[in-house]
Amino acid sequence: MEISLDVVKKVFLDILDGRVTREMADRWAYSVIQESELGTLIFVPPEEMGRIWDGVMYLYGIDIIEATGEYLHTEQDIRIAMQEKVCDGHSNFILG
């Protein structure tokens, strides 16, 4: 399985745009982690492995719900994490 910053960024955007649920994104991230454990995950490009992995790890657990019944991560948290982890801190999108 190949994974790139663009693929990870798309998952972030899909959550924010309501195209996928947080639960679906968490399951996707888990599948990426499984591929990594099997040794079949390929980072494209390899030099972005750290940033790609940081994004995947943020998405793994994106569906955690606090005792109040609210998600642990707000939409603003997700936007900020996306910018910091997969957009290299550049404003490639508008923070809501």
N, C-alpha and C positions, 0 to 999 in steps of 0.2 A: 504494500500500500504506500502510495506517495502522499506526502502532506506538505503544504506550502503556507506561507503567510496569507496569501489570497484566500485559500480555502478556510483557514481559521477565521479570518476577518469576515467572510461571508456568513459563517455561523453566528458570529456576534450580531451582524446586521439582520440576519433572519430572525433572531430573537427579538431585537428591538422593533422590527417591522411587523411582528406577529405572524411570520410565515412558519415558524417552528416554535414549539413550546419549550420552556426551560427543561422540562423532563426529556424531551427529544434531544436537545443539545447535550444534556448530561450523558445520555446513552451513547451519543455519537462520540463524545470525548472518551468515554469508557472503552469504546471499540478501538480508538486510536491507542490508548494505553495498552490494551491487550495485544495489538499488533507490535507495539514496542517490546513488550515482554517476550513475544515470540521471535523477535529479531527480524521482523519483516517490514518494519517501518522505515521509509526512506524520506529524509528531509530534503526538500528542494527549495532553494539551494542549501547545501550542507552547512554553509557558514551561518545560516539563520536558524540553526537547530535550537539554540537557547530561547530565542524570541517565540518561535513556533511552539515549543514545549511549554513555555510560560502561558501562552494563550490557551492551549489545550488544558492545562492544569487548572486554570481559572474556570473554564467551562465545565470541568468535572466537579460537580457540586453546585452548579449554578441554580439548581432546583431546591436547595436547602430552604426549609421553612422554619422560621423562628416560632417560639411558643405563642406569640401573638397571632399566628396564622398568616403573617406576612412573609414574603421572601426575604432572606438574609440580605441579598444584593438588590438594591434599587435599580431602576433603569438608568439613573444618573451614574451609579457605581459601575454599571456595565459599560456605559459610554466611555467613562474615564479609563477603565481597564483596557478596553479595546484600543483607545488612543495610545496608552502607555505601552501595551504589550505588542500590538501588531501594526500600529500605524507609526511607530518610531517617534511618537510624541508630536507629530505634525498634525495640523488641523485639516485632515482630509475629509472631515464631516463636521456638521454643526452640533455642538453640545446643546441639548435641549434644556 
